Amino acid sequence: MKIVKVYGPGCKRCETTEAMVKNAAAKLGIEVGVEKITDARSIAMAGVMSTPGISVDGRLVHAGGLPDATRLEGWLSA
């Protein structure tokens, strides 16, 4: 199972990003555990300077704006 963390204060883009992660995982048949990180200090400590951010298995793969769906599938497949 992949561990995916979505970093953000809980804004609409952050919620959409979380939904995109879940939809991409379902499409690919990959089991993921999605954790939302909303604490500003934790977000900064993860190196996310612009939200929403995404990390997959501890590696930050995206920060700022909605992710590209194709790239998101690639991150989950890797």
C-alpha positions as a printed NumPy array, in Angstrom:
array([[  0.   ,   0.   ,   0.   ],
       [  1.232,   3.468,  -0.894],
       [  1.06 ,   6.219,   1.712],
       [ -0.042,   9.512,   0.173],
       [ -0.091,  12.753,   2.145],
       [ -2.023,  15.755,   0.882],
       [ -0.751,  19.002,   2.398],
       [ -2.98 ,  22.056,   2.642],
       [ -5.14 ,  24.167,   4.944],
       [ -8.388,  22.515,   3.833],
       [ -9.215,  24.753,   0.889],
       [-11.28 ,  23.657,  -2.111],
       [ -8.129,  22.897,  -4.166],
       [ -6.835,  20.689,  -1.352],
       [-10.113,  18.772,  -1.202],
       [-10.087,  18.39 ,  -4.983],
       [ -6.487,  17.131,  -4.873],
       [ -7.428,  14.5  ,  -2.289],
       [-10.324,  13.356,  -4.5  ],
       [ -7.998,  13.228,  -7.525],
       [ -5.562,  10.998,  -5.61 ],
       [ -8.334,   8.615,  -4.58 ],
       [ -9.819,   8.509,  -8.089],
       [ -6.43 ,   7.891,  -9.732],
       [ -5.65 ,   5.095,  -7.278],
       [ -9.025,   3.457,  -7.923],
       [ -8.54 ,   3.76 , -11.693],
       [ -5.116,   2.103, -11.425],
       [ -6.239,  -0.509,  -8.901],
       [ -3.635,   0.67 ,  -6.386],
       [ -4.346,   0.583,  -2.674],
       [ -3.474,   3.901,  -1.024],
       [ -3.715,   5.343,   2.429],
       [ -4.468,   9.064,   2.126],
       [ -3.604,  11.372,   5.   ],
       [ -4.542,  15.056,   5.03 ],
       [ -1.998,  17.357,   6.678],
       [ -3.536,  20.712,   7.614],
       [ -1.144,  21.948,  10.314],
       [  0.886,  24.899,   8.969],
       [  4.052,  23.85 ,  10.802],
       [  3.87 ,  20.286,   9.455],
       [  3.255,  21.6  ,   5.943],
       [  6.319,  23.849,   6.152],
       [  8.481,  21.1  ,   7.66 ],
       [  7.585,  18.867,   4.699],
       [  9.018,  21.512,   2.365],
       [  5.677,  22.524,   0.875],
       [  5.887,  26.23 ,   0.075],
       [  2.673,  26.368,  -1.959],
       [ -0.397,  24.236,  -1.37 ],
       [ -1.763,  21.797,  -2.14 ],
       [  1.212,  19.505,  -1.86 ],
       [  1.458,  15.748,  -2.338],
       [  3.961,  13.234,  -1.05 ],
       [  4.003,   9.573,  -2.028],
       [  5.751,   7.19 ,   0.354],
       [  7.597,  10.086,   1.998],
       [  8.786,  11.774,  -1.224],
       [  7.366,  15.194,  -2.056],
       [  6.188,  15.011,  -5.669],
       [  4.009,  18.099,  -6.076],
       [  3.4  ,  21.539,  -4.578],
       [  1.136,  24.363,  -5.719],
       [ -2.092,  24.073,  -7.669],
       [ -3.945,  21.036,  -8.865],
       [ -1.735,  18.203, -10.101],
       [ -1.842,  16.984, -13.68 ],
       [ -3.904,  13.764, -13.74 ],
       [ -1.392,  11.888, -15.931],
       [  1.536,  12.846, -13.712],
       [ -0.464,  11.888, -10.619],
       [ -1.04 ,   8.411, -12.04 ],
       [  2.686,   8.166, -12.742],
       [  3.591,   9.075,  -9.163],
       [  1.188,   6.47 ,  -7.814],
       [  2.429,   3.794, -10.237],
       [  6.125,   4.303,  -9.479]])
